[in-house]
């Protein structure tokens, strides 16, 4: 299974990606997570990326494409993968397409999580992430039992710098301008499928799974 998860910031890509990757036994490759790990580790890549991320702007295509190319070379990605947060621009999508043609491993499906814009703002500004294990909470929809503490590991819950309201609004504009054109790109290739990202994470996952099973050789028997 080679899957791309598409959808605006706040559609629940991160939450669904973890479940999908586990259900289909494929690595979850999140460019945002890789970049944040580099920022945290103080690497040259992280230092370069941070100023774009803090403003809610996109990191330049060549940086991202090189990073994803390296990640897809890892042994765990040879049998399949779930890309979350990549591609974000048409040039990124074209580079990925070239890479996959070269490897003779075409995409299985592009799953788009769709959600209304005002809902997205509310979701993102209430999002809190565990600094230690990465588990995601929401102050309204999925609050931790103890304020600021992760239920899973006791780590400290933090708001991502780019989940502040002004940055969220910019990220949505960037999505509309740069990433929405990808929907047409994949629709033209017959790869685009839609999931309404409303309801509980379990409900959204059930809808996603019903679609993904159609593309899974193991489920088809
Ligand atoms: P995410 O966690 O996917 O929302 O990504 C957080 C931030 O990382 C984005 O707002 C961008 O600044 C940067 N980023 C992540 N993925 C990409 C990508 N494919 N292209 C460019 N920038 C990216």
Boltz pocket constraint, residues with backbone or C-beta under 6 A from the ligand:
constraints:
  - pocket:
      binder: B
      contacts: [[A, 9], [A, 31], [A, 32], [A, 33], [A, 35], [A, 49], [A, 52], [A, 53], [A, 54], [A, 56], [A, 57], [A, 58], [A, 59], [A, 60], [A, 64], [A, 84], [A, 85], [A, 86], [A, 87], [A, 88], [A, 89], [A, 92], [A, 162], [A, 171]]
      max_distance: 6.0
